[in-house]
């Protein structure tokens, strides 16, 4: 089905230029890269075919796409400041990268047009998580796969309560980042089938890797 803009009301994206600059700087630091780059490499290495990367940021995943598996990447990023870094780092990729400024809630692509969707540390900050997952389901092929690296709500009630307490401040300082989102629960609520879940770390910033299939309702 050809792409047609959705007419439902999605809250407007709020640019976060200061956070974009801070994230680009911090993500290139050795300590940050040592923690997250191996996970980025793992997920990007699982991508195949035509790939949609959501919230591409500064292209931190670009070096890890395997040209033997990936034909091209459509990289989506809503923030104008971050887009400068996205464009600057296309040179790090061994596969063709096409960049589009768009929000995850309204993807300007046809239905069933991607083999893989990838997001790393992105779903914490989207304005409308259910709408984002619905859009991912729409653009993935029926046999496509969603790959995620996300920080999530802690399963222990006390720590989760602390995450919730600090989330309003975190949202203001870190580009709408929610400390307390239950990403696994949101996937299940959106009828994705979780095929892989890997757990890393804990405390205020537990990390999960997910591989999930789109809802069967989106399949012919």
Secondary structure, 3 states (H helix, E strand, C coil): CCCCCCCCCCCCCCCCHHHHHHHHHHHCCHHHHHHHHHHHHHHHHHCCEEEEEECCCCCCCHHHCCCCCEEEEEEECCCHHHHHHHHHCHHHCCCEEEEECCCCCCCCCCCCCEEEEEEECCCCCCCCHHHHHHHHHHHEEEEEEEEEEEEECCCCHHHHHHHHHHHHHHHHHCCCCCCCCCHHHHHHHCCCEEEEEEEECCHHHEEEEEEEECCHHHCC
